[in-house]
């Protein structure tokens, strides 16, 4: 990795961590999209997992008083079951499939009627969300669109959403790191010195984002979060279709 590339990625990581520090989302979506273009999928997944663990871990630390620990427990339980089952196949999709899954997931959730998927976030729903989100994590690199949409449907206020989702994501990205770093053969390697740069960049961006989140209202938080999900998901669906047509 060249110095110029490392600098560019560092700036990108600060910016995406800043965005995630405000909304608890979107930053990871942007980052994985860039990494998938620049690196082979396993390498992109490993690098993304490490940066997101740093970003989410620091965000959970900053807001630890607002964490809903019961939600984390059921989410992690569902995630573990998903990792166990998915490890039986060790399936790694190509970039087109990964981008399409990345973009379609929030639209699928929104299309499900409330009779089937009520606007609650009880233990069973949290565990099921953890299971499906972890499956998407192993296929696309992020759970963002799905998990974000589910959290926004809950009664949690913005600080609780940010803190709880960040803590859940530390575990999810940790599982992804093991999956792509140890379980998948020939997992991509990243220079150790750049991992340190990535972690510091993520912490800096997350800290800056906290300052802006404190000035937002819950209404502003939910409105802009939904807009970000729609915009990013639409972009990745379009990009995935372009790649798929090109491959075909």
Secondary structure, DSSP 8 states (H G I E B T S, - for coil): --HHHHHHHHHHHHHHHHHHHHHSSSHHHHHHHHHHHHS-HHHHHHHHHHHHHHHHHHHHHHTGGG--HHHHHHHHHHHHHHHHHHTTTT----HHHHHHHHHHHHHHHHHS-TTTS-S---HHHHHHHHHHHHHHHHHHS--HHHHHHHHHTSS--HHHHHHHHHHHHHHHHHHHHHIIIIISTT-----HHHHHHHHHHHHHHHHHHHHHHTT--HHHHHHHHHHHHHHHHHHHHHHHHHHHHHH-
